[in-house]
């Protein structure tokens, strides 16, 4: 394996050059990038070696839309596919809160094996040439590249519903929204009295940081659960919808999850390891340590608020009746969601919760 550290210095190894060095003998290839800019696509397409590669070899590229990739970038992908029919661009569009499409990887198959290029650089001018980035180039044997291609094809099949054409209506809407964000960032970055617009590299970098911050603090899924009573109410019951959609449990299969109780100052209690076995009944439960030893209230019900921070990791806050924060959340539920005989399980985002409960320990 070769490892390269790109810097803004013109003499440093560049991601773009590494791609060109490897694509010459390639017979087929594929790539996935979190983001692309119009300039980044132009730089790739302008390379004679890449154009030569595309004349005889098919190259599939998947580009994410979570940030930066705007209508101009999509237009450049379309232009390159028209001038080079072997260039097969697709967009990755998803609606999973709290998660980003974030790969930066490429594979190239040759008659003697192949290579995988993976690093931190996106398909932007900064990622390809002028940012501080890191890139690893791994040479593979014929058997290894065959296994890699098999994994790639399986990944494409698994995500067929998220991988869409450049003309997909929802994808275009997201690209337009990214264009609006870029325009706003340009206004913020432009210095008073300056005539020149901020460099695209600077705008791209800020846009990526903004997306990461928004993802961390606003998009994480949140579940507000009114805990039902019973002798062992520390085993909080959930609806099937919450069990499957929020906690990601599949009926009949075990899933290991980790809970972290959040203290009032934002600190975390030691991890609580839990394994669910969902059965074909109406009992869908997880046990929480914070409820141990607490009697179920004679009036009202406890409220547990969960924040999903990864597929298997969840922070939570327990509030009992009489606590002002319990009253705050209960009022929010009563004003916005109809009551029913069953306890409510309401899914929102961390951003929504922050509007209602800005001092929640999640945000400390």
Legacy VTK file of the C-alpha trace (Angstrom):
# vtk DataFile Version 3.0
C-alpha trace
ASCII
DATASET POLYDATA
POINTS 364 float
0.000 0.000 0.000
1.108 3.555 -0.738
0.053 6.457 1.450
0.020 10.080 0.279
-0.425 13.316 2.229
-1.703 16.084 -0.009
-1.069 19.723 0.925
-1.739 23.022 -0.868
1.943 22.979 -1.892
2.112 22.353 -5.639
4.870 19.787 -5.129
2.818 17.570 -2.832
1.136 14.374 -4.110
-2.360 15.119 -5.369
-5.444 12.911 -5.407
-6.052 13.859 -9.037
-2.571 12.721 -10.058
-2.963 9.462 -8.155
-6.164 8.768 -10.072
-4.467 9.534 -13.385
-1.483 7.351 -12.524
-3.774 4.391 -11.966
-6.510 4.735 -14.596
-4.250 4.329 -17.653
-4.236 0.509 -17.780
-7.699 0.102 -16.228
-10.464 -1.830 -17.982
-13.346 -0.876 -15.706
-13.880 1.228 -12.625
-16.222 2.721 -10.107
-16.216 5.430 -7.459
-18.312 6.900 -4.677
-17.840 10.473 -3.491
-19.759 12.238 -0.755
-19.785 15.519 -2.659
-18.869 16.949 -6.042
-18.476 20.486 -7.318
-18.695 21.689 -10.891
-15.006 22.583 -10.859
-14.064 19.184 -9.484
-15.932 17.364 -12.254
-14.353 19.666 -14.836
-10.861 18.947 -13.515
-11.436 15.203 -13.734
-12.913 15.361 -17.232
-10.169 17.659 -18.525
-7.427 15.115 -17.855
-6.325 13.466 -21.147
-5.528 10.210 -19.358
-9.036 10.012 -17.906
-10.615 10.772 -21.288
-8.512 8.022 -22.854
-9.597 5.609 -20.142
-13.273 6.432 -20.759
-13.005 5.749 -24.486
-12.604 2.026 -23.861
-13.668 1.481 -20.246
-16.883 1.891 -18.291
-16.737 3.983 -15.127
-19.654 4.237 -12.701
-19.596 7.069 -10.186
-22.021 7.683 -7.318
-22.142 11.224 -5.906
-23.893 12.216 -2.695
-26.271 15.137 -2.288
-26.064 15.844 1.442
-24.083 19.040 0.772
-22.055 20.924 -1.879
-23.328 18.933 -4.896
-25.472 21.564 -6.586
-27.159 21.979 -9.966
-23.912 23.158 -11.563
-22.137 19.997 -10.434
-24.992 17.851 -11.739
-24.840 19.692 -15.074
-21.113 18.981 -15.371
-21.674 15.300 -14.593
-24.302 15.250 -17.339
-21.994 16.965 -19.835
-19.189 14.515 -19.138
-21.531 11.555 -19.580
-22.704 12.913 -22.937
-19.187 13.499 -24.242
-17.995 10.164 -22.826
-20.820 7.574 -22.879
-18.776 5.161 -20.762
-18.957 7.651 -17.888
-22.000 6.554 -15.861
-22.855 9.102 -13.132
-25.580 8.547 -10.541
-26.704 10.475 -7.461
-27.192 9.127 -3.947
-30.371 10.484 -2.367
-31.481 9.321 1.072
-33.727 10.478 3.886
-31.989 8.884 6.866
-31.666 11.527 9.562
-28.443 11.569 11.518
-26.453 9.917 8.737
-24.412 11.261 5.836
-23.437 9.595 2.577
-19.726 10.165 3.092
-17.414 7.825 1.098
-14.418 8.934 -0.951
-13.252 5.799 -2.692
-12.502 4.432 -6.153
-11.629 1.063 -7.647
-9.976 0.308 -10.979
-9.679 -3.145 -12.530
-6.772 -4.018 -14.838
-5.726 -7.171 -16.673
-3.210 -7.866 -13.903
-5.414 -7.074 -10.919
-6.406 -3.616 -9.838
-6.237 -0.841 -7.266
-8.432 0.805 -4.673
-7.922 4.507 -3.965
-9.473 5.724 -0.720
-8.962 8.908 1.244
-10.452 12.101 2.571
-10.692 14.063 -0.676
-14.006 14.668 -2.411
-14.651 15.305 -6.093
-14.051 19.028 -5.643
-11.159 21.194 -6.732
-9.940 21.351 -3.142
-10.262 17.624 -2.593
-8.483 16.798 -5.838
-5.658 19.327 -5.642
-5.507 22.065 -3.022
-6.778 20.872 0.363
-4.849 19.072 3.060
-5.985 15.505 2.374
-4.797 11.931 2.813
-4.976 9.161 0.211
-4.169 5.450 0.328
-3.588 3.421 -2.851
-3.879 -0.344 -2.414
-2.695 -2.668 -5.198
-4.817 -5.820 -5.524
-4.330 -9.239 -7.076
-6.846 -10.522 -9.671
-8.632 -12.497 -6.946
-8.726 -9.492 -4.604
-10.090 -7.087 -7.216
-12.693 -9.672 -8.212
-13.851 -9.809 -4.594
-13.857 -6.001 -4.388
-15.971 -5.706 -7.546
-18.342 -8.321 -6.142
-18.739 -6.209 -2.984
-19.274 -3.075 -5.071
-21.977 -4.705 -7.195
-23.699 -6.013 -4.063
-23.564 -2.523 -2.511
-25.157 -1.031 -5.631
-27.928 -3.610 -5.477
-28.541 -3.012 -1.777
-28.890 0.743 -2.340
-30.791 0.641 -5.624
-33.594 2.746 -4.135
-31.174 5.496 -3.049
-29.131 5.556 -6.272
-30.993 7.734 -8.760
-30.518 9.268 -12.196
-29.276 12.822 -12.679
-32.757 13.896 -13.787
-34.569 12.531 -10.739
-36.978 15.204 -9.535
-36.217 14.931 -5.823
-32.488 14.854 -6.515
-32.742 18.055 -8.534
-34.656 19.703 -5.680
-31.865 18.770 -3.261
-29.215 20.055 -5.673
-31.097 23.357 -5.921
-31.234 23.560 -2.129
-27.471 23.030 -2.006
-27.097 25.884 -4.504
-28.999 28.175 -2.130
-26.701 27.187 0.741
-23.634 27.940 -1.397
-25.027 31.378 -2.246
-25.595 32.169 1.415
-22.107 31.030 2.354
-20.626 33.220 -0.385
-22.427 36.243 1.044
-21.070 35.518 4.510
-17.515 34.956 3.278
-17.367 37.977 0.987
-15.405 40.741 2.658
-16.977 44.220 2.846
-16.010 46.269 -0.189
-14.386 43.322 -1.970
-15.207 42.869 -5.649
-13.998 39.275 -5.994
-16.194 36.377 -4.974
-14.818 33.868 -2.432
-12.927 30.965 -3.982
-14.937 27.824 -4.708
-12.554 25.800 -2.550
-13.340 27.988 0.456
-17.080 27.793 -0.146
-16.934 23.999 -0.525
-14.958 23.603 2.688
-17.369 25.749 4.699
-20.385 23.984 3.169
-19.011 20.608 4.234
-18.376 21.857 7.767
-21.879 23.343 7.940
-23.393 20.041 6.833
-21.426 18.099 9.430
-22.491 20.504 12.178
-26.133 20.419 11.109
-25.980 16.651 11.016
-24.503 16.477 14.501
-26.910 18.894 16.155
-30.106 18.952 14.130
-30.799 15.792 12.172
-30.337 13.049 14.731
-33.617 11.152 15.141
-35.355 11.596 18.492
-38.058 9.417 20.050
-40.296 10.750 22.822
-41.914 7.850 24.668
-44.569 7.906 27.353
-43.619 4.905 29.495
-46.477 2.517 30.314
-46.970 1.147 33.806
-46.483 -2.326 35.192
-44.507 -4.153 37.807
-41.325 -3.972 35.721
-41.825 -0.658 33.972
-38.050 -0.172 33.701
-38.486 -2.433 30.675
-40.001 0.344 28.607
-42.505 -0.842 26.030
-42.582 0.515 22.492
-44.818 0.308 19.475
-43.766 -2.005 16.665
-43.186 1.055 14.465
-40.760 2.620 16.954
-39.049 -0.705 17.584
-38.378 -1.277 13.901
-37.940 2.235 12.517
-36.190 4.020 15.380
-34.245 1.235 17.073
-33.772 -0.770 13.878
-34.915 -4.096 15.310
-36.036 -6.837 12.930
-38.632 -9.213 14.303
-37.138 -12.574 15.190
-33.545 -11.304 15.091
-31.302 -10.227 17.933
-29.862 -6.734 17.940
-27.218 -5.435 20.327
-27.725 -1.799 21.311
-25.999 0.599 23.694
-27.836 3.142 25.837
-26.242 6.177 27.512
-28.182 8.001 30.210
-27.567 11.753 29.941
-27.187 13.661 33.200
-28.513 17.190 33.678
-25.068 18.672 32.974
-24.763 16.760 29.696
-22.351 14.128 31.014
-23.005 10.460 30.290
-23.500 7.568 32.660
-21.630 4.315 31.880
-22.873 2.471 28.823
-25.852 0.149 29.203
-25.521 -2.863 26.904
-28.787 -4.396 25.842
-29.795 -7.096 23.416
-33.274 -7.228 21.991
-35.087 -10.266 20.794
-38.230 -9.097 19.079
-40.938 -11.734 19.060
-44.159 -11.906 17.131
-46.277 -10.395 19.880
-47.135 -6.921 21.087
-44.321 -6.808 23.655
-41.442 -4.763 22.267
-39.207 -3.681 25.122
-35.834 -2.310 26.137
-34.662 -1.986 29.724
-33.226 1.332 30.918
-31.062 1.587 34.023
-32.343 5.033 35.032
-35.718 3.513 35.931
-34.325 0.894 38.297
-35.755 1.221 41.796
-38.195 3.977 40.863
-41.866 3.297 41.621
-44.292 3.982 38.817
-46.081 7.279 39.548
-49.650 7.159 40.858
-50.594 10.004 38.543
-49.269 10.571 35.050
-46.466 8.617 33.462
-42.680 8.856 33.036
-41.355 10.248 29.757
-38.196 8.912 28.155
-36.542 10.894 25.362
-34.085 8.985 23.173
-31.595 10.476 20.721
-30.190 8.148 18.062
-26.476 8.817 17.515
-25.694 5.733 15.428
-27.453 2.596 14.277
-26.808 0.913 17.643
-26.119 3.815 20.041
-28.772 5.861 21.824
-28.618 8.592 24.451
-31.651 9.016 26.686
-33.198 11.233 29.352
-35.826 10.069 31.857
-38.162 12.608 33.420
-40.826 11.841 36.031
-44.127 13.681 36.647
-43.606 16.762 38.789
-40.336 17.665 37.105
-40.688 20.981 35.195
-38.979 19.456 32.167
-41.494 16.592 32.197
-44.263 19.202 32.167
-42.616 20.971 29.229
-42.464 17.818 27.112
-45.930 16.666 28.170
-47.408 20.022 27.117
-45.645 19.710 23.747
-47.148 16.258 23.195
-50.630 17.301 24.299
-50.693 20.369 22.055
-49.333 18.689 18.932
-50.321 15.011 19.031
-53.709 13.457 19.683
-54.166 11.306 22.743
-55.001 7.621 22.529
-55.501 4.681 24.844
-51.951 3.550 24.042
-48.990 5.570 25.228
-47.558 7.887 22.590
-44.251 7.245 20.787
-43.426 10.366 18.788
-40.469 10.533 16.394
-38.973 13.948 15.645
-35.443 15.311 15.111
-32.950 16.824 17.524
-33.529 20.154 15.812
-37.251 19.910 16.529
-36.569 18.991 20.151
-34.185 21.918 20.595
-36.946 24.340 19.593
-39.200 22.921 22.298
-36.585 22.177 24.944
-33.463 24.248 24.184
-31.894 23.458 27.570
-32.179 19.682 27.168
-29.026 17.904 28.396
-28.537 16.526 24.875
-27.425 19.999 23.800
-24.930 20.741 26.598
LINES 1 365
364 0 1 2 3 4 5 6 7 8 9 10 11 12 13 14 15 16 17 18 19 20 21 22 23 24 25 26 27 28 29 30 31 32 33 34 35 36 37 38 39 40 41 42 43 44 45 46 47 48 49 50 51 52 53 54 55 56 57 58 59 60 61 62 63 64 65 66 67 68 69 70 71 72 73 74 75 76 77 78 79 80 81 82 83 84 85 86 87 88 89 90 91 92 93 94 95 96 97 98 99 100 101 102 103 104 105 106 107 108 109 110 111 112 113 114 115 116 117 118 119 120 121 122 123 124 125 126 127 128 129 130 131 132 133 134 135 136 137 138 139 140 141 142 143 144 145 146 147 148 149 150 151 152 153 154 155 156 157 158 159 160 161 162 163 164 165 166 167 168 169 170 171 172 173 174 175 176 177 178 179 180 181 182 183 184 185 186 187 188 189 190 191 192 193 194 195 196 197 198 199 200 201 202 203 204 205 206 207 208 209 210 211 212 213 214 215 216 217 218 219 220 221 222 223 224 225 226 227 228 229 230 231 232 233 234 235 236 237 238 239 240 241 242 243 244 245 246 247 248 249 250 251 252 253 254 255 256 257 258 259 260 261 262 263 264 265 266 267 268 269 270 271 272 273 274 275 276 277 278 279 280 281 282 283 284 285 286 287 288 289 290 291 292 293 294 295 296 297 298 299 300 301 302 303 304 305 306 307 308 309 310 311 312 313 314 315 316 317 318 319 320 321 322 323 324 325 326 327 328 329 330 331 332 333 334 335 336 337 338 339 340 341 342 343 344 345 346 347 348 349 350 351 352 353 354 355 356 357 358 359 360 361 362 363
